[in-house]
Amino acid sequence: MTGDRREGRTGAASDERWRLFIAVPVTGTAAGALRAWMAVGRRERPGLKWVEPDHLHITLRFLGERPAAEMPALVAAGARVAGAAAPVEVEIRGVGGFPSAERTRTLWAGVATGATELAGMAAGLERELLAVAPDLDPLSHPFTAHVTLARVRASWIDLTRWPHAVAARERLWGRLPVRELVLFRSRLRPGGPVYTPLHRWRLGR
């Protein structure tokens, strides 16, 4: 029939594509401290593209645009990784920038304690996701656990000359218990992205 769009197991049209990523949401004390610091940063640097306060997270794998019909396979892949991982408490500490503090295009909060465990989960996701979605682009750089706070709209900024960032370089924002991984769908909107959790995996069997 002309115009017919068959539905996949997810209920989405078989030709629909979703922008997806797997992450650990940042909540609790750490999130509150970061939001307060970011509020001051917004006033001092309004030209930066700041992350929405409710969107703070540690990305373990960005998948990009994927067919919605892949959802069952992606969920199964994530379940294998989460089932083999143990819950962990991570420490959110300091601020820095990519590619460097002196020429920052992405402003982030770092992960100290627990970074090794998160890297292990990210490596597991890389392996399992590529097995079920071989056309997925492999990561082109080593995984570094971080919480993105803002992006520079044009050019770059020098964090070493911004007192607000210098004062927070080694600051402890809080400890975050990681008990689950979340698969998010990201919809890009003029006012900023909208994140919708599609699936949650509890860590450990």
C-alpha positions in Angstrom: 0.0 0.0 0.0 1.3 3.4 -0.9 2.6 5.4 2.1 2.6 2.4 4.4 5.2 2.6 7.2 5.6 -0.8 8.9 6.1 -0.7 12.7 9.1 -2.4 14.4 9.1 -4.1 17.8 9.6 -0.7 19.5 6.4 0.7 18.1 8.4 3.2 16.0 8.2 3.3 12.2 10.8 0.9 10.7 12.5 3.7 8.8 12.7 6.1 11.8 16.1 7.1 13.2 16.8 8.2 16.7 19.7 10.1 18.1 20.9 8.0 21.1 23.5 8.0 23.8 24.2 5.9 26.9 25.1 7.8 30.1 25.2 8.0 33.9 22.9 10.9 35.1 24.6 13.3 37.6 22.2 13.8 40.5 22.3 14.6 44.2 24.9 16.8 46.0 27.3 16.8 43.0 24.6 18.0 40.7 23.5 20.8 43.1 27.1 22.1 43.5 27.7 22.1 39.8 24.5 23.9 39.1 25.3 26.6 41.6 28.8 27.1 40.0 27.3 27.1 36.5 24.8 29.8 37.5 27.6 32.1 38.3 29.5 31.1 35.2 26.4 31.9 33.1 26.4 35.5 34.5 30.2 35.9 33.9 30.3 34.1 30.5 26.9 34.4 28.9 28.4 33.8 25.5 29.0 30.1 26.2 26.5 27.5 25.4 25.8 26.1 28.8 24.3 22.7 29.5 20.8 22.8 30.9 21.0 22.2 34.7 18.8 19.1 34.5 20.9 17.5 31.7 24.1 16.9 33.6 25.5 13.4 32.8 28.6 11.3 32.1 28.4 10.0 28.6 29.7 6.5 28.2 28.8 6.1 24.5 27.3 8.4 22.0 25.6 6.4 19.2 24.4 9.1 16.9 21.4 8.5 14.6 20.4 4.9 14.8 17.4 3.0 13.3 14.7 2.8 15.9 14.2 -0.9 14.9 17.7 -1.6 16.4 16.4 -0.8 19.9 15.9 -4.5 21.1 19.5 -5.3 20.0 20.9 -2.2 21.6 19.1 -2.9 24.9 20.3 -6.5 24.9 23.9 -5.3 24.4 23.6 -2.8 27.2 22.2 -5.4 29.5 25.2 -7.6 29.0 27.6 -4.8 30.0 25.5 -3.7 33.0 25.0 -7.2 34.2 28.8 -7.7 34.3 29.6 -4.4 36.1 29.4 -3.7 39.8 27.8 -0.6 41.3 30.4 2.1 42.0 30.7 5.4 43.8 32.5 8.1 41.7 33.9 11.4 42.8 33.1 14.5 40.7 36.1 16.8 41.0 37.5 19.9 39.4 37.0 21.7 36.1 39.0 21.6 32.9 38.7 21.9 29.2 39.1 20.1 25.9 41.4 20.1 24.1 43.3 22.0 26.8 42.7 24.4 29.6 44.4 27.2 27.7 42.4 26.7 24.5 39.1 25.3 25.8 36.2 24.6 23.4 34.4 22.2 25.8 34.3 23.0 29.6 33.9 20.0 31.8 33.9 18.7 35.4 36.2 15.7 35.9 35.8 12.3 37.4 38.4 11.2 40.0 37.6 8.1 42.0 35.6 5.6 39.9 37.0 6.8 36.5 38.6 3.4 35.9 35.4 1.5 36.5 33.5 3.9 34.2 36.2 3.3 31.5 35.7 -0.4 31.9 31.9 0.0 31.3 32.6 2.2 28.3 35.0 -0.4 26.8 32.3 -3.1 27.3 29.7 -1.0 25.6 32.1 -0.3 22.7 32.6 -4.1 22.3 29.0 -5.1 22.6 27.5 -2.3 20.6 29.9 -2.8 17.6 28.9 -6.5 17.7 25.2 -5.7 17.2 25.7 -2.5 15.1 28.8 -3.1 13.0 28.2 0.1 11.0 28.6 2.2 14.2 31.7 4.4 13.9 34.3 3.1 16.4 35.6 5.6 19.0 38.4 7.7 17.6 39.9 8.8 20.9 40.5 7.3 24.4 37.5 7.4 26.8 37.8 10.1 29.4 35.0 10.3 32.0 33.7 13.8 32.4 30.6 15.9 32.8 30.2 18.5 30.0 29.2 21.9 31.5 29.4 24.3 28.5 30.7 24.6 25.0 32.3 27.6 23.3 30.2 28.9 20.5 33.2 30.3 18.5 36.9 30.2 18.9 38.0 29.2 22.4 38.6 30.5 26.0 41.5 30.3 28.3 40.4 28.8 31.6 43.7 29.7 33.3 42.8 33.4 33.0 39.2 33.0 34.3 39.2 33.2 38.1 35.9 31.4 38.5 37.4 28.4 36.7 40.8 28.6 38.4 39.1 28.6 41.9 37.3 25.4 41.0 40.2 23.6 39.3 40.5 21.0 42.1 37.1 21.5 43.8 35.2 18.4 45.1 31.7 18.7 43.8 30.4 15.5 45.4 30.3 11.8 45.3 27.8 10.1 43.0 26.6 6.5 43.5 26.3 4.8 40.1 23.7 2.1 40.2 22.4 2.1 36.7 23.2 3.1 33.1 20.6 4.9 31.0 19.9 4.9 27.3 18.7 8.4 26.2 17.1 9.7 23.1 18.2 13.2 22.2 15.9 15.5 20.2 17.5 18.7 18.9 15.3 21.7 19.4 16.0 25.5 18.8 15.8 26.0 22.5 18.3 23.2 23.2 18.2 19.4 23.2 15.5 17.4 24.9 16.6 14.1 26.5 14.2 11.2 27.0 15.2 8.1 28.9 14.3 5.0 26.9 15.8 2.2 29.0 17.6 1.8 32.3 20.0 -1.0 33.2 20.7 -1.9 36.8 24.4 -2.7 37.4 25.2 -6.2 38.6 23.3 -9.4 38.3 
